[in-house]
Amino acid sequence: MLVVTLLFLALLIVAAVYFVRIYNGLVALRENVRKAWANIDVLLTQRHDELPKLVETCKRYMRYEQETLERVMQARSAVFAAQGRGDVPALGAAEDQLRQGLGRLFALAENYPDLKADQGFRHLQTRITELEEAIADRRELYNESVNLNNIRLQTFPDLIVARMFEFKQAALLEFSEDQKRDVDLGKLFG
């Protein structure tokens, strides 16, 4: 009888340790998703702060391109709103609009030699391009963290613990197919 009791206690301890390891692993994955999102959030905020400067610099030269400038600022607002809500799908859609607007803005800048020569414009264009590249890199890391998290939440026996403690799947940050293709400069000038 003592052997059966000890064996039962040993199994109970092993099960408890296994349960705790699963729980801790799920917490680590959830926090990695949050950290990856926070890294994107920082870059989005930096870009958000740079865009008005770029638009103001362009306004001095691009008097006839107000519609393009307004689109960039509207898309900027949509990105900021989605970012603030933590709405990843809406952020992806807003990012599409912002990237299209910036692509058009930078393409139109080619028609304004004084603007292209402006040191402030060149600095802001370089800064925003660097931020775009960093966002793309961080997006890749974020999506990898989300993928690992979501797979683990659907894998047995982890899904039992995940459901008990209401762990939720995270959304991937995706851009439209148009944004993944090379930019058609002819279309931007059209």
PLY file of the C-alpha trace (Angstrom):
ply
format ascii 1.0
element vertex 190
property float x
property float y
property float z
element edge 189
property int vertex1
property int vertex2
end_header
0.00 0.00 0.00
2.83 2.41 0.83
4.48 1.70 -2.52
1.24 2.48 -4.37
0.83 5.73 -2.40
4.43 6.77 -3.11
4.04 5.87 -6.76
0.82 7.89 -6.93
2.51 10.90 -5.25
5.47 10.63 -7.61
3.14 10.60 -10.61
1.23 13.55 -9.19
4.46 15.51 -8.70
5.64 14.69 -12.23
2.27 15.76 -13.65
2.34 19.01 -11.66
5.89 19.81 -12.82
4.90 19.04 -16.42
1.82 21.27 -16.09
3.92 24.12 -14.68
6.47 23.76 -17.50
3.72 23.96 -20.11
2.17 26.99 -18.42
5.53 28.79 -18.13
6.32 28.01 -21.77
3.00 29.49 -22.88
3.59 32.60 -20.78
7.06 33.00 -22.34
5.60 32.75 -25.85
2.84 35.25 -25.06
5.37 37.70 -23.67
7.61 37.26 -26.73
4.64 38.25 -28.91
4.05 41.31 -26.72
7.73 42.26 -26.84
7.85 41.86 -30.62
4.74 44.05 -30.91
6.29 46.66 -28.60
9.35 46.78 -30.88
7.12 47.46 -33.89
5.17 50.00 -31.86
8.33 51.99 -31.14
9.24 52.16 -34.82
5.71 53.07 -35.85
5.71 55.89 -33.32
9.06 57.18 -34.59
7.79 57.12 -38.17
4.53 58.75 -37.04
6.59 61.61 -35.63
8.69 62.02 -38.79
5.86 62.08 -41.35
4.50 65.56 -40.52
8.01 66.97 -40.94
8.27 65.31 -44.35
4.87 66.58 -45.44
5.68 70.14 -44.28
8.97 70.07 -46.18
7.17 68.84 -49.30
4.41 71.46 -49.00
6.95 74.20 -49.57
7.76 72.77 -52.99
4.80 70.64 -54.04
1.98 73.17 -54.21
0.04 71.10 -56.74
0.28 67.76 -54.96
-1.97 68.48 -51.98
-4.07 65.35 -52.55
-1.01 63.11 -52.22
0.13 64.93 -49.09
-3.35 64.64 -47.56
-3.48 60.91 -48.32
-0.19 60.39 -46.51
-1.48 62.25 -43.47
-4.81 60.38 -43.48
-3.01 57.06 -43.73
-0.70 58.18 -40.92
-3.75 58.85 -38.74
-5.24 55.45 -39.59
-1.99 53.68 -38.67
-1.80 55.58 -35.40
-5.43 54.76 -34.54
-5.00 51.04 -35.30
-1.72 51.00 -33.40
-3.40 52.58 -30.37
-6.18 49.98 -30.42
-3.74 47.13 -30.94
-5.83 46.13 -33.98
-3.26 44.20 -36.00
-5.45 43.51 -39.09
-6.50 47.18 -39.30
-2.86 48.20 -38.87
-1.88 46.03 -41.82
-4.54 47.68 -44.00
-3.55 51.16 -42.85
0.11 50.36 -43.48
-0.81 49.42 -47.06
-2.37 52.84 -47.58
0.56 54.64 -45.97
3.14 52.77 -48.05
1.22 53.55 -51.23
1.04 57.22 -50.26
4.73 57.40 -49.40
5.65 55.62 -52.64
3.63 58.14 -54.61
5.07 61.04 -52.61
8.67 59.94 -53.17
7.95 59.29 -56.86
6.38 62.74 -57.27
9.37 64.32 -55.52
11.39 63.38 -58.59
9.48 66.13 -60.45
10.73 68.79 -58.02
14.51 69.30 -58.29
14.53 71.92 -55.54
12.77 69.50 -53.19
15.16 66.67 -54.05
18.06 69.03 -53.35
16.64 70.11 -49.97
18.83 68.63 -47.25
15.91 68.35 -44.84
13.88 66.37 -47.39
16.77 64.04 -48.16
17.36 63.47 -44.44
13.68 62.74 -43.78
13.40 60.50 -46.84
16.42 58.49 -45.66
15.12 58.36 -42.10
11.67 57.15 -43.16
13.17 54.60 -45.54
15.35 53.27 -42.71
12.31 53.09 -40.43
10.35 51.23 -43.13
13.15 48.67 -43.41
13.32 48.29 -39.63
9.53 47.85 -39.45
9.75 45.12 -42.09
12.46 43.35 -40.07
10.50 43.65 -36.84
7.34 42.51 -38.60
9.14 39.32 -39.56
10.20 38.74 -35.94
6.70 39.56 -34.68
5.07 37.16 -37.12
7.52 34.41 -36.15
6.67 34.95 -32.47
2.96 34.88 -33.28
3.39 31.72 -35.31
5.26 29.92 -32.52
2.65 31.07 -30.00
-0.31 30.01 -32.13
1.13 26.60 -32.97
1.80 25.89 -29.33
-1.74 26.92 -28.35
-3.11 24.35 -30.77
-0.75 21.50 -29.85
-1.73 18.76 -27.41
-1.27 18.79 -24.38
-0.51 22.52 -24.38
-3.96 23.36 -25.69
-5.51 22.01 -22.48
-3.46 24.38 -20.33
-4.00 27.23 -22.82
-7.76 26.80 -22.65
-7.76 26.50 -18.85
-5.97 29.84 -18.52
-7.58 31.50 -21.57
-4.42 32.05 -23.59
-5.41 33.64 -26.90
-4.01 33.33 -30.37
-2.37 36.46 -31.75
-2.95 37.96 -35.20
-0.23 38.09 -37.82
0.74 41.49 -39.17
0.07 41.03 -42.86
0.20 43.37 -45.81
-1.76 43.07 -49.03
-0.30 41.28 -52.03
0.10 44.67 -53.73
2.50 45.74 -51.00
4.63 42.62 -51.39
5.24 43.18 -55.11
7.85 45.51 -56.57
6.70 49.09 -56.98
5.48 50.00 -60.48
6.89 53.50 -60.86
4.98 54.04 -64.11
1.73 53.48 -62.22
2.79 55.93 -59.51
3.39 58.69 -62.07
0.15 57.91 -63.93
0 1
1 2
2 3
3 4
4 5
5 6
6 7
7 8
8 9
9 10
10 11
11 12
12 13
13 14
14 15
15 16
16 17
17 18
18 19
19 20
20 21
21 22
22 23
23 24
24 25
25 26
26 27
27 28
28 29
29 30
30 31
31 32
32 33
33 34
34 35
35 36
36 37
37 38
38 39
39 40
40 41
41 42
42 43
43 44
44 45
45 46
46 47
47 48
48 49
49 50
50 51
51 52
52 53
53 54
54 55
55 56
56 57
57 58
58 59
59 60
60 61
61 62
62 63
63 64
64 65
65 66
66 67
67 68
68 69
69 70
70 71
71 72
72 73
73 74
74 75
75 76
76 77
77 78
78 79
79 80
80 81
81 82
82 83
83 84
84 85
85 86
86 87
87 88
88 89
89 90
90 91
91 92
92 93
93 94
94 95
95 96
96 97
97 98
98 99
99 100
100 101
101 102
102 103
103 104
104 105
105 106
106 107
107 108
108 109
109 110
110 111
111 112
112 113
113 114
114 115
115 116
116 117
117 118
118 119
119 120
120 121
121 122
122 123
123 124
124 125
125 126
126 127
127 128
128 129
129 130
130 131
131 132
132 133
133 134
134 135
135 136
136 137
137 138
138 139
139 140
140 141
141 142
142 143
143 144
144 145
145 146
146 147
147 148
148 149
149 150
150 151
151 152
152 153
153 154
154 155
155 156
156 157
157 158
158 159
159 160
160 161
161 162
162 163
163 164
164 165
165 166
166 167
167 168
168 169
169 170
170 171
171 172
172 173
173 174
174 175
175 176
176 177
177 178
178 179
179 180
180 181
181 182
182 183
183 184
184 185
185 186
186 187
187 188
188 189
